[in-house]
């Protein structure tokens, strides 16, 4: 049967100033903070970007390329566009991307009044359009001479980017960084030609673009990233952004329309759309702005995972380009899979923000459901097994399925046993939760991969030592998971577990108290709150969302507030009776009335059950929650490693 393009508009090639773009799917700017101490890209960070180019993206943007490292960095490990000694490594990066047919763009940035890392490292002051106070301290006003110098540095950085082999530059004028600070009407109240009126406020970004054009020549694409709205009262709105883009029209080849302002907490989940928001939530800004410009192409970004949705936006002419950020991490092969019409093979981003957490904590990007990410170089070394072995996997949850897929790819004979009648494990209970809609899609994806592999699946089959010995496997992978902890509190039998309520939310009636403000308790409380139920949380610790990270937690915090869900911290549950729960807080005991008590205080690893299988095969591996109750990312990472160690 002849091939028929499923998404012809999305994959229609085009050119900008002679530069060829193979489709309309761009990998949005992302920083990779796995750099050397002198801020050179490492082999691992280069592989991170190369993987996207291999996967078919038309353009891959390298984020956080700072044009003035002494005054413009808000993190201490960003790429320095003034350091000409990094040319060899930057050249290796651009070559790694462009050799696969992708355009490689450098995101040129200066963080203005938020450049605390520059201040700490170089002792420089914080500068912005006006003198003011910020969360990082006192801000000095940029002089006209300094403004002209920064414009030149943008141009110099663009010229250097071109020399390094970048084939496009992206000026970061969104999310509250320096150009956005100049554009903002409430912030930029300067009295000279650089502030006040719209024309004056736009003088700085336009001067940057025009200086870059002069530096790079006519045959080189220039993109500018602008927030279509900062979505907070103190920021600018869509009407302002339309005015900005009308003036930027033609000075840049592409207007990349994002949303939000990074340093305002309420706006952070908009800059990085949370799981509580619909796919493409920020596209409305790009769609409206496109109606007001005629010379520049308009791109959008923000939580896209569905190629059919993207095709619709392009085909209807509402936007010209779709940018993917976290989705490009979750599945770097997204374009190639969509182009081939293999939608069922696409991993859909969960928006769990584990990529952010890992990037911020250890400067390595990781993904909950794609174990290749962060170890792209190691993954290239994986080869078919020299000795084919019989591998018995006990447990058909997240870890077990991933292990089965990977072991099968290496040519092993794989038997996957699950004691229930369905693959998916503990996460199946969350299938009904609307903001977790991509979680069941991920489970479906894994089941699809298993069905299209040589894995033999045995449902309603518990792996006991007797069963394992009878099968005589060469290797066993125990992925038995965990079960909800039942807290040892008098009267706990009057309560119900979070898992039970996930399966049947009607069990939660009247006034509801959730014990535990970990991820399970938070998400359950939010879901119940979204259904209009009266719910609050009791937590023993002084904080919620253990290991979640400050910024990713913001989305949860705002959902809690929006649904009037309170958390009582440093609160110990003492006992449960027919009318509610007795607690102790700050040394004082009190009784809280409630109709439903839900406990979400952690999981008990099925370690003993797993240990019983340890001597049933020459090779034995324990992975996932049966080792230590943890997260999806821990299970997939361990499963990937175990399968490739056999």
JODAZI-V6646 format. One line per field, one symbol per residue. phi: phi as a letter, one per 40 degrees, with the letter a starting at -180 (. if undefined). burial: # if it has 9 or more other ideal C-beta (glycine too) atoms within 8 Angstrom, else .. A space follows every 10 residues. Layout:
# JODAZI-V6646
phi->???
burial->???
This chain:
# JODAZI-V6646
phi->.ccbccbccc bccabbfgcc bcabbbccda cbccbcccgc cccccccdcc ccccchccbb bccfcccacc bbbbacbccb ccccccddcc cccccccccc gccbbbccba cfcbcccccc cbgcccbacb cabbcbhcbc cccccccccc dccccccccc dccchcbabb ccbbfgcddc ccccccccbd bccbagcddc cccccccccc ccdccbgcca cbbbbbccac fbdcbcbddc cccdccccdg cbcbbccbag bccbdccdcc dbdcccbcdg dccccccccd cbbbbccbbb ahgcbbcccc dcccccgcab abbbbccccd accdcccccc gcdccccbdc fcgccccccc cbgbcbbcbb cccgbdcccc ccbdccbcbc bbbbhbcdcc ccccccccdc gccbbbbbcc cachgccccc cccccbcccc cccccccccc ccbcccbbcf bccbdccccc cfccabbcbc gabcccccbd gccccacddc cdcaccccbf cbbbchbcdc cccccccccc cgccbbbbbc ccabgdgcgd cdcdccdccd ccbfbbbccf bbccabbcbi bcbbbfgbca bbcacbbbba bhbccccccc dcccbcadba bbbgcccaca bdcccccccc cccccc
burial->.....##.## #....##.#. ########## #####...#. ##.####### ########## #########. ###.#..### ###..##.## ########.# .######### #########. .#...##### ...#....## ##...##..# ########## ##.####### ########## ####..##.# ...##..#.# ########## ###.##...# ########## ##..####.# #########. ########## ##.#..#### #####.#..# ###.###### .##..##### #####.#.## #.##...### ########## #########. #.#.###### #.######## ..######## ####.##... ....#...## ########## ########.# .#.#####.. ..######.# ..#.##.### ########## ..#.#.###. #.#...##.. #.######## ##.##.#.#. ##..###### ##..#.##.. ########## ########## ....#####. #..##..##. ######.### ..#.#.#### #.#####..# #####..... ##.#.##### #######.## ..#..##.## #######... ########## ####.#
